[in-house]
Amino acid sequence: MATPKMSPSSTLPFIAFLIMFQLFSCFSQCSCCCCDINKTGDNNVKGMFVFGSSLVDNGNNNFLGNSLAKANYLPYGVDFPLGPSGRFTNGKNVVDLIGEKLRLPSFLPAFADPSTKGSRILHGVNYASGAKNGFGNVTSLNQQIRNFEQITLPELEAQLGGKTNKSSVSDYLFVVGSGSNDYSFNYFLRGLNHNVSLQAFTANLTASLSHQIKKLYSLGGRKFVLMSINPIGCSPMVMTSVGRPTTQNRCIQGLNLAARLFNNHLKSLVDVIKTQMPGSTLVYVNSYKIIRDIIRNPSLKGFKEASNPCCEVALMNEGGNGVLCKRGGQVCEDRSTRVFFDGLHPTEAVNVQIASKAYTSNLESEVYPTNIQQMASKIC
């Protein structure tokens, strides 16, 4: 039997239906943008721009004249290829390790380093600054974003031959790791909890972060990694400040409750803010859970010590701050089995765990709604 032929007039609605069907499928799968997954597994990330505090700082505080939060001396960097660099750990921090997984050609330069210019910025810049007010000069998150907008973007434009626009940085990862110091140093230790409820403080902090992410989006950012707050109530600094022996291996639940409250807000923000930023992809990394799982059962994760700092920390009654390592002080030998390097910051071994899970985990309790590897392979 001969197949009936369709007239031109009858084929037009059919073709239109096919086009609309494909558009609908594309929009529904990528939230108002047409994204494909690179089936080769290669990532499409050119570099990273990093904003935040000491957990991701790679040396900016070294160049801040009166900053009291510096890690440019031993034993910091004892396992880092370049020695003490300003990273608040014994070796690589989380963004160093994520950069390696993305196969970036080198460590990101610190923005405050005068040599961070020209071709050095082509694969990204780190703006993060450790500590909060009370530790001398620090660079706020708002100022970090202004540095990106007013200094780095024009410099990047010059490097790219004046062809920079918002799409020029759409293939860079924007990593934001901030918040823990707001609780540990501002809300609790400085007594703000007497005047402001935890819920109100958290809501205000989340609203500020939402505004800052939208600002980065307006400047061209499309791929965002949001780091949760770590279990700050388990840090040696907090345990010591409240007079609880770290040998008890019990965390201060009030601080951890605050961290979880903020993290829940941050995870929810991923869904809320995505609808306001068409074409964006966001990944929430639950470093709180990753570290908490290690602390609850260290041996299961390959660790032996989850309460005490690896380095010798100067306590408050000794003129220190309970956080930073003593300059030239003693350091443990089994650093690969320790959770904390100083009074607050994790060892490289823990950072390896966080970066690995951030990049490849398929558990929504660890990364949400996807992992960095899947986000990096998207072509939009």
N, C-alpha and C positions, 0 to 999 in steps of 0.2 A: 504494500500500500504506500503510495507516495506521501511524503511528509508535507503537510500544508505549509505554505509560505506565509510569512507575516508581512503585512504591508508596512511601508515606512511609517505611516501614522500610528500603527499599533506597536512598533518597536521602540518609539521614542519614550513612551511611559515606562516600558520595561527597562530601558537603559537608565532612565532617571531613577527608577527604583533601585537598581544595582548600585548606582553611585551613592544614593542616600544611605543604603544599607552599609556600604563600606565606610562611609564617613561616620555613621552612628557607631559602628564597631570600633573604629579608631578612637573616637572621642570617649567612648565608654571605658575603654581599656587604659587610657592614659590621661584621664582627667583633663580634658580640653587641650590635649596636644597629641600629635601623632608620633609615638615613640616606637622604635623597633629595638629588639635585643640583638646585640652583636653575637651571632652564633659561633664565632671563632673563639669566644671567651676573652678576647682582648678588651682592655678598658679604653675608654674614650676620654680620659681625664688628662689634661695637660699639666696640671699642677695643683697646689693647694694654697689657700689663704686661711690662716689660723688666727682665731681671736679667743681670748679667755684669760685664765689666771695661771698660777704656778704649775698646775698639772700639765700644761701644754707649752709653757714658756721655754724657749730654747736659748735664752741669753739676752733678752731685751733689758732686763734690770741691770746688767753689767754696765750699761751706758747711761743709767740714771744716777746722777751725781750723789744725791743724799738718800738713796734707797737703802733700807736696812735688810731687805730680802734679796740676797744675792747668793748664788751657788757657783761661784767662779773659783772655787778653791777645793783642794782635797779635804775629805775623801769623796766629794761629789765628782762624778766623772771618772771614778777609778776604773770602770770597765768601758768607758766610752772611747772610741777610736782616737778622738782628738783631745782626750783628757778633760779637765774641768772646763765646761763651756757655758755654764749658767743654767743647765738643766738640773731640776731638783730631784735627782735620782743618781744611782750609781752608773747607769749606762744610757740607753735610749729611752725616750719617752714615747707615749702612745702615737703621736703624730709622726715621729721618725719611723716607727714600725709600719704604720699605715702607708707612708710614703714609699717604703721598700716594697710593700705588696703591690702598690700601683706602678712600681718600676720607675719611679722618678730618678733622674740621674744623680742627684746629690741631696744632702740635707738642706732644708729650707733655711735661707738666711734670716737673721733677726732684723726686724725693721730698724731698730735704733742703732744698729751697726753702721757707721758712716760709709762702709764699703758696699752696702746693700743698694746697688744702683746698676744701671746698664743691663747687660745680659744676665746678671745674677738674679734678676726678678722674673725672668721668663717662665720659671716653673713654680712661682709662688713666693710668698713672704709670710713670716710668722710675726704677728703683732702682740702676742700674749705677754702679759706682765703679771708677775707673781705678787701675792699679798694684797692687803687692803690698807685703808687709812690707819695710821698708827705705826706703820712700818716705813715711814718716810715717803719718798717720791715713788708713786706708781702710776701706770697709765690705765685710765678707766676704759671700759668697753666702748663707751661712746667716743672717746678720743681715739681709740684703736680704729674704729670705723672711719672717723674723719681722716686719719692718716692714710687709710686705704683710698679714700675718695679723692683727697686733695693732693696727695704726693705720689702714691704708687700708680694710680690709673693714668695720670698724665705721662709719667715716666714710661709706663707700658706702651702708651700710644706712640711715644717717640721711638721705642724699640721696634714697634711693628710698622713703622713708616707712616705714622699719622692716620692709620686706618682703624683705630680702636673705636668700638661702639659697644652697646650693651651686650651684643652677642659675643664679643671678644673674650669675655670671662665666663661665658655660659658653660664652658667645658672644664672649668676649674672646680675643685671641691672647696666649699666654704665650711670650715670646721669651727664650731662654737663650743667651748668648754668653760663655762663660768657658772658661779652660783654658790659653791661650797663655802667660800670665804665670807659670803654675805651672811650665812648662818653662823658659822663657827666663830668668826671674829666680830661681826656686827650685831646680829640679833641676840646671841646668847652672852658672849663674853663682855660686850659693851652695854648690856642691860636694856636693849630695846624691847625685850620681851615684857618689861614692866609697863610699857606704854602702848604697844601695838600687839594685837592678837597674832598668833602664828598664821591663821588663815588669811588675815588681811595682809600681812607681810608677804606671804607666798603669792597671793593674788597680784599684789603690786609688782613683785619681782618678775612674775610670769608675763604680766602686761608689758613691762619694760623690755623684756627679752623679745616678745612678739614684735614690738615696734622696731627693735634693732635688726631683727631678721628681715622684716619688710623693707627696711632701709637698704640692706645688702641686696635684696631682690631688685629694688629700684635702680641699683647701680649695675645690675646685670647678672647677679648670682642666680643660679638655677639649681645647683646641686648642694644640698646642705646636710651636714652631719652634726647632730645635737647630742652632746655628751651629758649623761646624767650626773647627778651629784653622787660621790662615793659615800659609803657608810662612815660618815665622819665621827659618829659616836663610838666607833671601834678603834680610832686612831690612838697611838700612844700619848700624843699631846693632850687629848681630851681626857683619857683615862687618868693621866697623872695630875691634871689640873683639878680634878674632883677628888683626888686622894684615893682612887681605887687602884689596888695593885694590879699591874698588867698580867700577873701570873694567874689571876682568876679567869682570864679570857672571857669576861662578860662585858658587853658593850653598854654604852649609855643610851638607853632607849629613847629618851627625849630628843636627842640630836638625830638619831636615826629616823624617828617619826617625822621630824621636820624634813629630812632628806627625802623620805618616801613621799611625803605630801607634795613637795616640789616636783619630784620625778613623775608623779601621776599627772600633775598639771602639764609638765613638759611633753609627756607622751600624748596627752589629749590635744595639745597645741599642734602637733604634727597633722592631725586630721582637720582641725579647725582652720589653720592658716593656709593649708594647701589649696583650699577652695578660693582663697583670696589672692593666690599667687599662681595664675595660670602658667602651665609649662614647667613648674618646679617639681623637684623630687626631694623628699626629706627622709632621713634615716635617724631614728632615735636609738642610741646605744646605751643599754642599761648596765653601765659599769658597776652600779650599786650591787645588782644581783650577782654579777660575775665575781666581784671581790668578796661579797658576803658568803657566797658558796664556798670559796676558798677558806675563809676564816672559820666557818662552821665545821669543815672537815678537811683540814690542811693536807693530811697524808694522802687522801683520795686524789688530790690535785697535784701531788708531788712536792708539797711544802712541809716544813717541819716547825717553823716558828711564825705565829700569826699575831703576836701581841706586842713584842718589844721591837724597838728600832734597831737596825743593823749598825748604824753609826753611833758614836758617842754624842748625845744631845745635851746642850747646855740648858739646864732647867731655869725656871723663873727666879728661884731663890739663889741662883748662881750668877744672875745677871743676864741670862739668856731669855729666850721666848718659848722654850719647850718644843720648838719645831725644828730649827736648823741644827745641822751637825756642827760640832766644834771644829774650828779651823785646825786642820792637821791632827784631829782627834783619831781615836782608835776606830776600827771598822771590822765588822765580822768577816770571816773567811767564807762562810757558806751562804753567799748572797743569792745564789740561785734557788735557795729553799726558804728565803725570808719573804714576808709580805710587805713589811714597811722598811724603807731605807732610813728615813729620819722620823721625826715625830708626827708627820702628816702624810708624806708622799710615798707611794708604792715603789718597789724595786722594779728593775727592768723585767724580771721574771714575771711579775704581775702584769706589767704593761704588755708583754708578749701575749698573755692570755686574753687581755681586753682587745688588743688589735686583731688577733686571730679570729675571735668571735665576731667582732664588728665587721670583719671582712667576709666571713663565710658562713656564719651561723644561720640556720633556718628556723631557730626557735624565736617566736615572737616575744617571749619573755626576756630575751637577750637583745634582739634587734627588732625594730618595728618601723614600718610594715615590711621592710625588706632589708637586705644587707648591702654593704658598700660595694661588693663585687658586682651584684646585680644592677645597682644604680649606676656604677661606672661603665657598664657595658651597654647602657641605653643610648640609642642614637635618636635625638629629637630634632 
